[in-house]
Amino acid sequence: MSYKFLELLLSEHIATVTLARVDALNALSLEFAAEIARVFGDLGKNDDVRSIILRSKARIFCAGLDLKDAAGGDHGSAKGILDTVKKSQPLFDCCNAIEDCPKPVIAAVHGKCIGGGLDMISACDIRLCTEDAVFCLKEANIGLVADMGVLQRLPLIVGQGFAREMAYTAGNYSAREAEKMGLVNNVYADQSALTAAAKKLAAQIAANAPLALQCTKEVLNHSRYVNVHEGMALAIQKNTILLMSDDLKEAIIAFLEKRPADFKGK
């Protein structure tokens, strides 16, 4: 797998995806967004991957939308605007690909996480950050509506009050404010501590049965949009499949033999 703006490391069932459009501070261009969508699509189909870390190589996590890239095209006619919307599809796809990836995704955020960066981490399963992290939903300040999924996903993470405050003010929110909201699970002193914590958490996730993890993520995602009974119905359906898995048999044998289970994802 070859990427222009990303670095990918696979080790011990953990994939680390590093945003590496460094000179642009990871601002989301169409080409960059398309690569993000592609890498999560690729990792979702890779049976060796059980958990994913999303991090940044730049001095911040993400500067938001690449306005120069977005400004291209004809905005003076209805056809031109429609063409621009169609051309922008990779921006929508990149966040959907993160959420739809069957492997749990941990966002490890340092520095500023603005606009499209917040869209991306809202599509992740778990978010961690450093003390210097700053979160901003910038779109109202540049005359736009956030349209990459954050207005749909963020309220499910932090609640309507905090989500609306962030969207309406376009203000900057510190790591501790984000922790208070529930946007991030934990805050760490620096990037070194953040990386260590993300790797430890990813390893804890990867130690579990891969098929069970994938089914659990699917049920969690589905359950956000349906009632309890409908969510339970999908969980029961998934378990009728998992009851026949080799991983369940291995879990029982490992328990009886008092050893860690060696899951194969089968």
Stockholm file with secondary structure:
# STOCKHOLM 1.0

chainA/1-266         MSYKFLELLLSEHIATVTLARVDALNALSLEFAAEIARVFGDLGKNDDVRSIILRSKARIFCAGLDLKDAAGGDHGSAKGILDTVKKSQPLFDCCNAIEDCPKPVIAAVHGKCIGGGLDMISACDIRLCTEDAVFCLKEANIGLVADMGVLQRLPLIVGQGFAREMAYTAGNYSAREAEKMGLVNNVYADQSALTAAAKKLAAQIAANAPLALQCTKEVLNHSRYVNVHEGMALAIQKNTILLMSDDLKEAIIAFLEKRPADFKGK
#=GR chainA/1-266 SS CCCSSEEEEEETTEEEEEECCGGGTTCBCHHHHHHHHHHHHHHHTCTTCCEEEEEESSSSSBCCBCHHHHTCSCCSSHHHHHHHHHHTHHHHHHHHHHHHCSSCEEEEECSEEETHHHHHHHTSSEEEEETTCEEECCGGGGTCCCCSSHHHHHHHHHCHHHHHHHHHHCCEEEHHHHHHHTSCSEEESSHHHHHHHHHHHHHHHHTSCHHHHHHHHHHHHHHTSSCHHHHHHHHHHHHHHHTTCHHHHHHHHHHHTTSCCCCCCC
#=GC SS_cons         CCCSSEEEEEETTEEEEEECCGGGTTCBCHHHHHHHHHHHHHHHTCTTCCEEEEEESSSSSBCCBCHHHHTCSCCSSHHHHHHHHHHTHHHHHHHHHHHHCSSCEEEEECSEEETHHHHHHHTSSEEEEETTCEEECCGGGGTCCCCSSHHHHHHHHHCHHHHHHHHHHCCEEEHHHHHHHTSCSEEESSHHHHHHHHHHHHHHHHTSCHHHHHHHHHHHHHHTSSCHHHHHHHHHHHHHHHTTCHHHHHHHHHHHTTSCCCCCCC
//
